[in-house]
Amino acid sequence: MVGTTADGAVRTITLDRPEKRNALTRETLRDLESTLADATAPVVVLRGAGEAFCAGADLDVIAGLDADAAGEFAALGQHVARTIEGYDGAVVAAVDGAARGGGVELALACDLRVATPAATFAETGVRLGLFGAWGGTVRLPRIVGESAAMDLALTGRTVDATEALRLGLVSRVTDEPRQVASELAAVDHGALRTVKGLLRDGGDREQREARERAAFAELIAARED
C-alpha cells in the first residue's frame, strides 16, 4: 500500500491505494512509518497514486472503532506525523488532487507542501462529528495562523490551490511539485539538514540562537576538514 522509488538524492514515497483515494488504514500508516525509517535520502517526496493525494483515514476503519481503539488509532497517526516531521532531511508533500482530513495532517507534518493547480484541501472531520487528531490541531494554527485554522477546521470547507497558497498552507503551486525536490537535492545536504533542525527547534529564543551559532560553526569546521 506504500511504494517507493529512488532518483539520486530524492526518494519518492507513494501512498498506493488509488481505488480508495489513498485512504489510510493502520497497515498503510505502519507501512509509511517503516518506509520512512528505512529511507536515507536527503530529500523525500510524499505523494498519492491516482487522482487524489490522500482522502484521510479510511472511513471503514473509523466505523469499527470503539473509544480505546480510537485512542490507539489517533496515537498511531500522531506517531507517523512526528516521524515525517522528524525525518533527517527535507520532506516535500506533493499534493495533486484531493487532500482531506488525515491527508492534510500528513501534509502539515512535511517540511514543504507543494500543490498542483488541481489540488484541494479540507479538514472535513467536523462534518463527520470528528476532528483531525493526528496533530492537526497543533500544526494547522502554527502554519496558517489561528484565524485561518479556525475557519478551515470549524467549517470543514474546501480550499483550492490558489487559496491554499494565499493562506500559507502551501508554499508553491506548480505543475510539477517534484521539481522543488530537485531544487532541494541540489543544495548542500549537510546544511539542509542543519537548517531544517534549527527551524524545527522548539526552544526559547536565546537557546535557539545559541544552537544556531554552534551549528553554523560546525558547518564551517566541516568545510575546513
DRENPA-3360 file (N, C-alpha, C; in nm, 2 decimals, always signed):
BEGIN
1 = MVGTTADG = +0.08/-0.12/+0.00/+0.00/+0.00/+0.00/+0.08/+0.13/+0.00 ~ +0.22/+0.11/+0.02/+0.31/+0.22/+0.01/+0.42/+0.18/-0.08 ~ +0.44/+0.26/-0.19/+0.55/+0.23/-0.28/+0.67/+0.33/-0.27 ~ +0.78/+0.29/-0.31/+0.90/+0.38/-0.30/+0.99/+0.36/-0.42 ~ +1.04/+0.48/-0.47/+1.14/+0.48/-0.58/+1.25/+0.58/-0.54 ~ +1.37/+0.56/-0.60/+1.48/+0.65/-0.57/+1.53/+0.71/-0.70 ~ +1.57/+0.83/-0.70/+1.63/+0.90/-0.81/+1.73/+1.00/-0.76 ~ +1.86/+0.94/-0.75/+1.97/+1.02/-0.70/+1.94/+1.05/-0.55;
9 = AVRTITLD = +1.94/+1.18/-0.52/+1.93/+1.22/-0.38/+1.78/+1.23/-0.33 ~ +1.69/+1.20/-0.42/+1.55/+1.21/-0.39/+1.48/+1.07/-0.39 ~ +1.41/+1.05/-0.28/+1.33/+0.92/-0.27/+1.19/+0.97/-0.27 ~ +1.11/+0.90/-0.35/+0.97/+0.93/-0.36/+0.89/+0.81/-0.29 ~ +0.80/+0.85/-0.20/+0.72/+0.76/-0.13/+0.57/+0.78/-0.18 ~ +0.51/+0.68/-0.22/+0.38/+0.69/-0.28/+0.27/+0.61/-0.20 ~ +0.17/+0.68/-0.15/+0.05/+0.62/-0.10/-0.02/+0.55/-0.21 ~ -0.04/+0.42/-0.21/-0.08/+0.35/-0.33/-0.21/+0.27/-0.30;
17 = RPEKRNAL = -0.32/+0.34/-0.28/-0.45/+0.28/-0.27/-0.54/+0.37/-0.36 ~ -0.51/+0.38/-0.49/-0.59/+0.48/-0.57/-0.74/+0.45/-0.57 ~ -0.78/+0.32/-0.56/-0.92/+0.29/-0.56/-0.99/+0.34/-0.44 ~ -0.92/+0.37/-0.33/-0.97/+0.42/-0.21/-0.92/+0.57/-0.19 ~ -0.88/+0.63/-0.29/-0.83/+0.77/-0.29/-0.72/+0.78/-0.18 ~ -0.64/+0.67/-0.17/-0.52/+0.66/-0.08/-0.56/+0.68/+0.07 ~ -0.68/+0.64/+0.10/-0.73/+0.65/+0.24/-0.64/+0.56/+0.33 ~ -0.62/+0.60/+0.45/-0.52/+0.55/+0.54/-0.58/+0.45/+0.64;
25 = TRETLRDL = -0.53/+0.33/+0.64/-0.56/+0.22/+0.74/-0.44/+0.21/+0.84 ~ -0.46/+0.13/+0.94/-0.34/+0.10/+1.03/-0.22/+0.05/+0.95 ~ -0.25/-0.04/+0.86/-0.14/-0.10/+0.78/-0.07/+0.00/+0.69 ~ -0.15/+0.09/+0.63/-0.09/+0.19/+0.55/+0.00/+0.28/+0.63 ~ -0.05/+0.32/+0.75/+0.03/+0.41/+0.84/+0.16/+0.34/+0.88 ~ +0.15/+0.21/+0.92/+0.27/+0.14/+0.96/+0.37/+0.12/+0.84 ~ +0.31/+0.10/+0.72/+0.40/+0.09/+0.60/+0.47/+0.22/+0.58 ~ +0.40/+0.33/+0.59/+0.46/+0.46/+0.57/+0.57/+0.48/+0.67;
33 = ESTLADAT = +0.54/+0.45/+0.80/+0.64/+0.47/+0.90/+0.77/+0.39/+0.87 ~ +0.75/+0.26/+0.84/+0.87/+0.17/+0.82/+0.95/+0.22/+0.69 ~ +0.87/+0.27/+0.59/+0.94/+0.31/+0.47/+1.03/+0.44/+0.50 ~ +0.97/+0.53/+0.58/+1.05/+0.64/+0.62/+1.17/+0.61/+0.71 ~ +1.15/+0.51/+0.80/+1.26/+0.47/+0.88/+1.37/+0.41/+0.80 ~ +1.34/+0.35/+0.69/+1.45/+0.29/+0.61/+1.51/+0.39/+0.51 ~ +1.45/+0.50/+0.49/+1.50/+0.60/+0.40/+1.62/+0.67/+0.45 ~ +1.71/+0.70/+0.36/+1.83/+0.77/+0.40/+1.86/+0.89/+0.31;
41 = APVVVLRG = +1.77/+0.91/+0.21/+1.79/+1.02/+0.11/+1.78/+1.16/+0.18 ~ +1.85/+1.26/+0.14/+1.84/+1.39/+0.20/+1.70/+1.45/+0.16 ~ +1.64/+1.41/+0.06/+1.51/+1.47/+0.02/+1.41/+1.35/-0.01 ~ +1.29/+1.36/+0.05/+1.18/+1.27/+0.03/+1.06/+1.34/-0.02 ~ +1.00/+1.28/-0.12/+0.87/+1.33/-0.17/+0.76/+1.24/-0.13 ~ +0.66/+1.29/-0.07/+0.54/+1.21/-0.03/+0.42/+1.25/-0.13 ~ +0.37/+1.15/-0.20/+0.27/+1.17/-0.30/+0.16/+1.07/-0.29 ~ +0.05/+1.08/-0.36/-0.05/+0.98/-0.37/-0.07/+0.93/-0.51;
49 = AGEAFCAG = -0.10/+0.80/-0.53/-0.12/+0.75/-0.66/-0.26/+0.78/-0.71 ~ -0.28/+0.80/-0.84/-0.41/+0.82/-0.89/-0.45/+0.97/-0.88 ~ -0.58/+0.99/-0.86/-0.63/+1.13/-0.87/-0.64/+1.20/-0.74 ~ -0.60/+1.14/-0.63/-0.60/+1.21/-0.50/-0.47/+1.20/-0.43 ~ -0.44/+1.30/-0.35/-0.32/+1.29/-0.26/-0.35/+1.19/-0.15 ~ -0.45/+1.22/-0.07/-0.49/+1.13/+0.04/-0.63/+1.17/+0.09 ~ -0.72/+1.08/+0.10/-0.86/+1.11/+0.15/-0.87/+1.11/+0.30 ~ -0.75/+1.09/+0.37/-0.76/+1.08/+0.51/-0.78/+0.94/+0.57;
57 = ADLDVIAG = -0.82/+0.93/+0.69/-0.84/+0.80/+0.75/-0.95/+0.72/+0.67 ~ -0.93/+0.59/+0.65/-1.03/+0.51/+0.59/-1.16/+0.51/+0.68 ~ -1.27/+0.54/+0.62/-1.39/+0.55/+0.70/-1.44/+0.41/+0.74 ~ -1.40/+0.31/+0.67/-1.44/+0.17/+0.72/-1.37/+0.14/+0.85 ~ -1.24/+0.19/+0.86/-1.17/+0.17/+0.99/-1.23/+0.25/+1.10 ~ -1.27/+0.38/+1.07/-1.33/+0.47/+1.17/-1.46/+0.40/+1.22 ~ -1.54/+0.35/+1.13/-1.67/+0.29/+1.17/-1.65/+0.17/+1.27 ~ -1.54/+0.11/+1.27/-1.52/-0.01/+1.35/-1.45/+0.02/+1.48;
65 = LDADAAGE = -1.43/+0.15/+1.52/-1.35/+0.18/+1.64/-1.44/+0.20/+1.76 ~ -1.39/+0.15/+1.87/-1.45/+0.19/+2.00/-1.36/+0.29/+2.06 ~ -1.39/+0.34/+2.18/-1.31/+0.45/+2.24/-1.17/+0.42/+2.25 ~ -1.14/+0.29/+2.30/-1.00/+0.26/+2.32/-0.92/+0.25/+2.19 ~ -0.99/+0.18/+2.09/-0.92/+0.17/+1.96/-0.91/+0.30/+1.89 ~ -1.00/+0.39/+1.92/-0.99/+0.53/+1.86/-0.87/+0.60/+1.91 ~ -0.84/+0.59/+2.04/-0.72/+0.65/+2.10/-0.60/+0.59/+2.05 ~ -0.60/+0.46/+2.02/-0.48/+0.39/+1.97/-0.45/+0.43/+1.82;
73 = FAALGQHV = -0.56/+0.45/+1.75/-0.55/+0.49/+1.61/-0.50/+0.63/+1.60 ~ -0.55/+0.72/+1.69/-0.50/+0.85/+1.69/-0.35/+0.86/+1.73 ~ -0.31/+0.78/+1.82/-0.17/+0.77/+1.86/-0.08/+0.73/+1.75 ~ -0.13/+0.63/+1.67/-0.05/+0.58/+1.56/-0.04/+0.69/+1.46 ~ -0.15/+0.76/+1.42/-0.14/+0.87/+1.33/-0.04/+0.98/+1.37 ~ -0.05/+1.01/+1.50/+0.04/+1.12/+1.56/+0.18/+1.07/+1.55 ~ +0.21/+0.95/+1.58/+0.35/+0.90/+1.57/+0.40/+0.90/+1.43 ~ +0.32/+0.87/+1.33/+0.36/+0.87/+1.19/+0.39/+1.02/+1.15;
81 = ARTIEGYD = +0.30/+1.11/+1.19/+0.32/+1.25/+1.16/+0.45/+1.30/+1.22 ~ +0.48/+1.26/+1.34/+0.61/+1.30/+1.41/+0.72/+1.24/+1.34 ~ +0.71/+1.12/+1.29/+0.82/+1.06/+1.21/+0.85/+1.14/+1.08 ~ +0.74/+1.18/+1.02/+0.76/+1.27/+0.90/+0.83/+1.40/+0.94 ~ +0.78/+1.46/+1.04/+0.83/+1.59/+1.08/+0.98/+1.58/+1.13 ~ +1.01/+1.47/+1.19/+1.15/+1.45/+1.24/+1.25/+1.38/+1.15 ~ +1.20/+1.36/+1.02/+1.29/+1.29/+0.93/+1.42/+1.37/+0.91 ~ +1.53/+1.30/+0.90/+1.67/+1.36/+0.89/+1.69/+1.40/+0.75;
89 = GAVVAAVD = +1.62/+1.50/+0.70/+1.63/+1.55/+0.57/+1.50/+1.63/+0.54 ~ +1.48/+1.67/+0.42/+1.36/+1.75/+0.39/+1.25/+1.66/+0.33 ~ +1.13/+1.68/+0.37/+1.02/+1.60/+0.32/+0.92/+1.70/+0.25 ~ +0.89/+1.67/+0.13/+0.80/+1.75/+0.05/+0.67/+1.68/+0.02 ~ +0.56/+1.74/+0.06/+0.43/+1.68/+0.02/+0.39/+1.73/-0.12 ~ +0.39/+1.64/-0.21/+0.35/+1.68/-0.35/+0.20/+1.65/-0.36 ~ +0.12/+1.75/-0.35/-0.02/+1.74/-0.34/-0.09/+1.76/-0.48 ~ -0.14/+1.66/-0.54/-0.21/+1.66/-0.66/-0.34/+1.60/-0.65;
97 = GAARGGGV = -0.45/+1.68/-0.66/-0.58/+1.62/-0.63/-0.62/+1.65/-0.48 ~ -0.71/+1.57/-0.43/-0.77/+1.60/-0.30/-0.68/+1.56/-0.19 ~ -0.67/+1.65/-0.09/-0.61/+1.61/+0.04/-0.72/+1.64/+0.14 ~ -0.76/+1.54/+0.22/-0.87/+1.56/+0.31/-0.83/+1.50/+0.45 ~ -0.88/+1.57/+0.56/-0.86/+1.51/+0.69/-0.72/+1.47/+0.72 ~ -0.70/+1.34/+0.75/-0.57/+1.29/+0.78/-0.47/+1.31/+0.67 ~ -0.51/+1.32/+0.54/-0.42/+1.36/+0.44/-0.36/+1.49/+0.45 ~ -0.45/+1.59/+0.49/-0.40/+1.72/+0.52/-0.30/+1.72/+0.64;
105 = ELALACDL = -0.33/+1.64/+0.74/-0.24/+1.63/+0.86/-0.11/+1.57/+0.82 ~ -0.10/+1.47/+0.73/+0.03/+1.42/+0.69/+0.10/+1.53/+0.61 ~ +0.03/+1.61/+0.53/+0.10/+1.71/+0.46/+0.15/+1.82/+0.55 ~ +0.07/+1.85/+0.66/+0.12/+1.95/+0.75/+0.24/+1.91/+0.82 ~ +0.27/+1.78/+0.84/+0.39/+1.73/+0.90/+0.51/+1.74/+0.81 ~ +0.49/+1.76/+0.68/+0.60/+1.77/+0.59/+0.67/+1.91/+0.60 ~ +0.79/+1.92/+0.55/+0.86/+2.05/+0.56/+0.81/+2.15/+0.46 ~ +0.77/+2.10/+0.34/+0.72/+2.19/+0.24/+0.59/+2.12/+0.18;
113 = RVATPAAT = +0.49/+2.20/+0.15/+0.37/+2.15/+0.08/+0.37/+2.22/-0.05 ~ +0.38/+2.14/-0.16/+0.38/+2.19/-0.29/+0.26/+2.14/-0.36 ~ +0.17/+2.22/-0.42/+0.05/+2.18/-0.48/+0.05/+2.20/-0.63 ~ -0.02/+2.11/-0.70/-0.05/+2.13/-0.84/-0.18/+2.22/-0.85 ~ -0.21/+2.28/-0.96/-0.34/+2.36/-0.97/-0.46/+2.27/-0.94 ~ -0.45/+2.14/-0.95/-0.57/+2.05/-0.93/-0.59/+2.02/-0.78 ~ -0.49/+2.06/-0.70/-0.50/+2.03/-0.55/-0.61/+2.10/-0.48 ~ -0.68/+2.03/-0.39/-0.77/+2.09/-0.30/-0.75/+2.03/-0.16;
121 = FAETGVRL = -0.79/+2.11/-0.06/-0.76/+2.08/+0.08/-0.89/+2.10/+0.16 ~ -0.91/+2.01/+0.26/-1.03/+2.03/+0.35/-1.00/+1.95/+0.48 ~ -1.03/+2.01/+0.59/-1.03/+1.94/+0.72/-1.17/+1.90/+0.75 ~ -1.21/+1.79/+0.69/-1.36/+1.75/+0.69/-1.41/+1.68/+0.81 ~ -1.32/+1.66/+0.91/-1.36/+1.58/+1.03/-1.49/+1.64/+1.09 ~ -1.50/+1.77/+1.10/-1.61/+1.83/+1.18/-1.75/+1.79/+1.11 ~ -1.75/+1.77/+0.98/-1.87/+1.73/+0.91/-1.91/+1.59/+0.94 ~ -1.82/+1.51/+1.00/-1.85/+1.37/+1.04/-1.86/+1.36/+1.19;
129 = GLFGAWGG = -1.86/+1.47/+1.26/-1.86/+1.46/+1.41/-1.73/+1.43/+1.47 ~ -1.62/+1.46/+1.39/-1.48/+1.42/+1.44/-1.39/+1.55/+1.42 ~ -1.26/+1.53/+1.43/-1.17/+1.63/+1.40/-1.03/+1.57/+1.37 ~ -0.94/+1.65/+1.33/-0.81/+1.60/+1.30/-0.73/+1.57/+1.42 ~ -0.71/+1.44/+1.45/-0.64/+1.40/+1.58/-0.50/+1.35/+1.56 ~ -0.44/+1.37/+1.44/-0.31/+1.33/+1.41/-0.21/+1.45/+1.42 ~ -0.24/+1.54/+1.51/-0.15/+1.66/+1.53/-0.20/+1.78/+1.45 ~ -0.32/+1.77/+1.39/-0.37/+1.88/+1.30/-0.40/+2.00/+1.38;
137 = TVRLPRIV = -0.46/+1.98/+1.50/-0.49/+2.10/+1.58/-0.37/+2.17/+1.64 ~ -0.26/+2.11/+1.63/-0.13/+2.17/+1.67/-0.06/+2.24/+1.56 ~ -0.05/+2.17/+1.44/+0.03/+2.22/+1.33/-0.05/+2.32/+1.25 ~ -0.18/+2.30/+1.23/-0.26/+2.39/+1.14/-0.25/+2.54/+1.18 ~ -0.27/+2.57/+1.31/-0.26/+2.71/+1.35/-0.12/+2.76/+1.34 ~ -0.02/+2.68/+1.37/+0.12/+2.72/+1.36/+0.15/+2.76/+1.21 ~ +0.09/+2.69/+1.12/+0.13/+2.71/+0.98/+0.05/+2.82/+0.92 ~ -0.08/+2.83/+0.94/-0.17/+2.93/+0.87/-0.21/+3.04/+0.96;
145 = GESAAMDL = -0.19/+3.03/+1.09/-0.24/+3.12/+1.19/-0.37/+3.08/+1.25 ~ -0.40/+3.13/+1.37/-0.52/+3.08/+1.44/-0.65/+3.11/+1.37 ~ -0.66/+3.23/+1.31/-0.78/+3.27/+1.25/-0.82/+3.18/+1.13 ~ -0.72/+3.16/+1.04/-0.74/+3.07/+0.92/-0.76/+2.93/+0.97 ~ -0.69/+2.89/+1.07/-0.71/+2.75/+1.12/-0.85/+2.73/+1.17 ~ -0.90/+2.83/+1.25/-1.04/+2.82/+1.29/-1.14/+2.81/+1.18 ~ -1.12/+2.89/+1.08/-1.21/+2.89/+0.96/-1.21/+2.75/+0.90 ~ -1.09/+2.70/+0.87/-1.08/+2.57/+0.80/-1.13/+2.45/+0.88;
153 = ALTGRTVD = -1.09/+2.45/+1.01/-1.13/+2.33/+1.10/-1.27/+2.34/+1.14 ~ -1.33/+2.45/+1.16/-1.46/+2.46/+1.22/-1.57/+2.45/+1.11 ~ -1.54/+2.49/+0.99/-1.63/+2.48/+0.88/-1.62/+2.35/+0.79 ~ -1.49/+2.30/+0.79/-1.47/+2.18/+0.70/-1.47/+2.22/+0.55 ~ -1.46/+2.35/+0.52/-1.48/+2.39/+0.38/-1.35/+2.35/+0.30 ~ -1.37/+2.34/+0.17/-1.27/+2.30/+0.08/-1.20/+2.43/+0.02 ~ -1.07/+2.43/+0.01/-1.00/+2.54/-0.05/-0.92/+2.49/-0.17 ~ -0.91/+2.56/-0.27/-0.83/+2.52/-0.39/-0.68/+2.56/-0.37;
161 = ATEALRLG = -0.60/+2.53/-0.47/-0.46/+2.55/-0.46/-0.43/+2.70/-0.44 ~ -0.50/+2.79/-0.51/-0.48/+2.93/-0.51/-0.50/+2.99/-0.37 ~ -0.61/+2.94/-0.31/-0.64/+2.99/-0.17/-0.55/+2.93/-0.07 ~ -0.51/+2.81/-0.09/-0.41/+2.74/+0.00/-0.28/+2.82/+0.00 ~ -0.24/+2.86/-0.12/-0.12/+2.94/-0.13/-0.13/+3.08/-0.06 ~ -0.24/+3.14/-0.07/-0.27/+3.27/-0.01/-0.27/+3.25/+0.15 ~ -0.32/+3.14/+0.20/-0.33/+3.12/+0.34/-0.19/+3.07/+0.40 ~ -0.10/+3.03/+0.31/+0.03/+2.98/+0.36/+0.02/+2.83/+0.39;
169 = LVSRVTDE = -0.09/+2.77/+0.35/-0.10/+2.62/+0.37/+0.00/+2.55/+0.27 ~ +0.02/+2.60/+0.16/+0.12/+2.55/+0.07/+0.22/+2.66/+0.04 ~ +0.34/+2.62/+0.00/+0.45/+2.72/-0.03/+0.46/+2.75/-0.18 ~ +0.41/+2.66/-0.26/+0.41/+2.69/-0.41/+0.30/+2.61/-0.48 ~ +0.26/+2.66/-0.59/+0.17/+2.59/-0.68/+0.24/+2.58/-0.81 ~ +0.25/+2.46/-0.86/+0.33/+2.43/-0.98/+0.28/+2.30/-1.05 ~ +0.30/+2.29/-1.18/+0.25/+2.17/-1.25/+0.34/+2.05/-1.21 ~ +0.46/+2.07/-1.16/+0.55/+1.96/-1.13/+0.61/+1.98/-0.99;
177 = PRQVASEL = +0.54/+1.94/-0.88/+0.59/+1.95/-0.75/+0.73/+1.89/-0.73 ~ +0.76/+1.79/-0.80/+0.89/+1.72/-0.77/+1.01/+1.80/-0.82 ~ +0.98/+1.91/-0.90/+1.09/+2.00/-0.93/+1.14/+2.07/-0.81 ~ +1.06/+2.09/-0.71/+1.10/+2.16/-0.59/+1.20/+2.06/-0.51 ~ +1.16/+1.93/-0.52/+1.25/+1.83/-0.46/+1.39/+1.83/-0.52 ~ +1.39/+1.85/-0.66/+1.52/+1.86/-0.73/+1.60/+1.98/-0.68 ~ +1.53/+2.09/-0.66/+1.60/+2.21/-0.61/+1.66/+2.19/-0.47 ~ +1.59/+2.12/-0.38/+1.64/+2.09/-0.25/+1.76/+1.99/-0.26;
185 = AAVDHGAL = +1.75/+1.89/-0.35/+1.86/+1.80/-0.37/+1.99/+1.86/-0.42 ~ +1.98/+1.98/-0.48/+2.09/+2.05/-0.54/+2.17/+2.13/-0.44 ~ +2.12/+2.15/-0.32/+2.19/+2.23/-0.22/+2.28/+2.14/-0.14 ~ +2.36/+2.20/-0.05/+2.45/+2.11/+0.04/+2.36/+2.04/+0.14 ~ +2.38/+1.91/+0.14/+2.28/+1.82/+0.22/+2.31/+1.84/+0.37 ~ +2.43/+1.86/+0.41/+2.46/+1.89/+0.55/+2.39/+2.01/+0.60 ~ +2.40/+2.12/+0.52/+2.34/+2.25/+0.55/+2.19/+2.23/+0.55 ~ +2.14/+2.16/+0.46/+1.99/+2.14/+0.45/+1.94/+2.08/+0.58;
193 = RTVKGLLR = +2.01/+1.97/+0.62/+1.96/+1.90/+0.75/+1.98/+1.99/+0.87 ~ +2.09/+2.07/+0.87/+2.11/+2.16/+0.99/+2.01/+2.27/+0.99 ~ +1.98/+2.33/+0.88/+1.88/+2.44/+0.88/+1.74/+2.39/+0.91 ~ +1.70/+2.27/+0.86/+1.57/+2.22/+0.90/+1.57/+2.20/+1.05 ~ +1.67/+2.14/+1.11/+1.67/+2.12/+1.25/+1.65/+2.24/+1.33 ~ +1.72/+2.35/+1.29/+1.71/+2.48/+1.36/+1.57/+2.54/+1.34 ~ +1.52/+2.53/+1.22/+1.38/+2.59/+1.20/+1.28/+2.51/+1.28 ~ +1.30/+2.38/+1.30/+1.21/+2.30/+1.38/+1.23/+2.31/+1.53;
201 = DGGDREQR = +1.34/+2.38/+1.57/+1.37/+2.38/+1.71/+1.26/+2.46/+1.79 ~ +1.22/+2.39/+1.90/+1.11/+2.45/+1.98/+1.15/+2.52/+2.11 ~ +1.28/+2.54/+2.13/+1.33/+2.60/+2.25/+1.30/+2.75/+2.25 ~ +1.34/+2.82/+2.36/+1.32/+2.96/+2.37/+1.42/+3.03/+2.28 ~ +1.40/+3.16/+2.26/+1.48/+3.23/+2.16/+1.63/+3.23/+2.19 ~ +1.67/+3.25/+2.31/+1.82/+3.25/+2.34/+1.88/+3.11/+2.32 ~ +1.81/+3.01/+2.36/+1.86/+2.87/+2.34/+1.87/+2.84/+2.19 ~ +1.77/+2.88/+2.12/+1.77/+2.86/+1.97/+1.88/+2.93/+1.91;
209 = EARERAAF = +1.91/+3.06/+1.95/+2.02/+3.13/+1.89/+2.15/+3.07/+1.92 ~ +2.17/+3.02/+2.04/+2.29/+2.96/+2.08/+2.32/+2.83/+2.00 ~ +2.21/+2.75/+1.98/+2.22/+2.63/+1.89/+2.25/+2.67/+1.75 ~ +2.19/+2.78/+1.70/+2.22/+2.83/+1.57/+2.36/+2.87/+1.55 ~ +2.42/+2.94/+1.65/+2.56/+2.98/+1.64/+2.65/+2.85/+1.64 ~ +2.62/+2.76/+1.72/+2.70/+2.63/+1.73/+2.69/+2.55/+1.60 ~ +2.57/+2.54/+1.55/+2.55/+2.47/+1.42/+2.63/+2.54/+1.30 ~ +2.62/+2.67/+1.30/+2.69/+2.74/+1.20/+2.84/+2.72/+1.21;
217 = AELIAARE = +2.90/+2.72/+1.33/+3.04/+2.69/+1.35/+3.08/+2.55/+1.30 ~ +2.99/+2.46/+1.33/+3.01/+2.32/+1.29/+3.02/+2.30/+1.14 ~ +2.93/+2.37/+1.07/+2.93/+2.36/+0.93/+3.06/+2.43/+0.87 ~ +3.10/+2.54/+0.93/+3.23/+2.60/+0.88/+3.34/+2.50/+0.91 ~ +3.34/+2.44/+1.02/+3.45/+2.35/+1.06/+3.45/+2.23/+0.96 ~ +3.34/+2.18/+0.92/+3.33/+2.07/+0.83/+3.38/+2.11/+0.69 ~ +3.37/+2.23/+0.65/+3.42/+2.28/+0.52/+3.57/+2.28/+0.53 ~ +3.63/+2.30/+0.65/+3.78/+2.32/+0.66/+3.85/+2.18/+0.67;
225 = D = +3.77/+2.07/+0.70/+3.83/+1.94/+0.71/+3.88/+1.89/+0.57;
% end
